[in-house]
């Protein structure tokens, strides 16, 4: 078996697995109303098809009555049969619409449940996954996956299943009313049509996948460029970015053209086969009328049946292609749902019980990559209510300690404890509730200033928001804006300066009011005067709390209860500011260098 055949087999198996994963959303055990609606919708479907298959017989009866031939199916006369024919067509459409109306809540419920499950799962995935995954490509996978579910639910149930039922009924009627050759021609036509459609569509799915890949690439480049708008401007790189984007769009256009050309080939081939089958049965019927074994009504009825099955068959290629593509898109989404979370709550994990906020690192080792260890046996005690600062050169492991404390990652060995409780033994929700973080680069939602500050605590009142803003020294700036707290900050907070964003982030964390405060270069984006005000605000906010400050600017942590100096993932010094200066070690070197730089400035 060739590699392509193996791939096709794997894709079919994956498609069936995907359908099985969707089925519980259509037939949930805990919601009987969904099952009732599905059953009613399927009943309407069957009734609609039975009436649709009987409709040409009424048409034949009307024609034969007018021509004075045959025996009409109902003693209604030509006018009555014509009215009955019209009513049958109307009932078919009405039942189809009723079917759609009955099923619509089921489909929307399934879409909502799947979208919510995917959204929640993405937030459960580890930091490692998110920093290695392209956000633009991820959003496209989710978007196409949810759309694929909608398409599959509608067309698999209401196009493929009804088509099969109608083809079987029409074939039985043609054999019953006429002879076996009508059935043979119809069967051969359908088999050839389906074979041709599926074969070409399989080829087109590969082309479509290539087009999707190019679409993802172009979309990702566009998003990366727009998110780094300022960087593009700094380096005068607009033309360079446009060329990169155009290269991706050129590849997408070429893939899209292949898809378009293959569609034209598919449509013509389908039309050729259907027309051949139609001519075959019509010629047989014409011979029958000439020989007197069939009536004109029979000729018309055969034509009506062929036209009736031609319409859905013409859509089979499109439906099959879209179903195959939907299965591919949904398969990618379900693969995302199956992506394991690196950090999970232990079975039976209890909520963190914070008694004072004592933090202990016991011989902690950790590396983002197994081949490159970042922390090499860190042992550190942060007593409850004290402020401990961690300093060191870039890459020494300062921020890694903060990520481990918040449990974005689990330690490789050793233990990290809060009030003698290993963070791996408690629920992540309770752990995150106990720690407030002010990061080096505060990222804001594209919403109002009020929303971004109130995000710190659900249900916070306006007075709570203003109190936090005052503590972060940003209230006066906000009220001076034309729209005040209703001012929108733009995507990622780009409408605010770095210092303003940082103060909003500080206000948001102060509003959370956590027992443990982690400041990761929290004042790095502020000028000296604002930094002094913020430092005072943070000092007041830290009263009665355990505060861990990760700092590069040493002037901000001189008053800490203890300063820890990291180098290459190891603690080389620790003590108070004055003690470390007296030792004239690494900290004293860093301090003197920064003081010299400050004096020079």
PyMOL commands that set and color helices and strands:
alter all, ss='L'
color gray80, all
select helices_A, chain A and resi 3-26+32-67+77-124+127-132+135-177+180-227+229-234+238-291+296-314+316-338+398-405+423-425+428-434+449-454+462-471+475-480+484-486+491-493+498-512+528-541+554-556+577-583+586-600
alter helices_A, ss='H'
color red, helices_A
select strands_A, chain A and resi 359-366+375-382+387-392+413-418+421-422+435-438+516-520+546-550+562-567+570-575
alter strands_A, ss='S'
color yellow, strands_A
deselect
rebuild
show_as cartoon
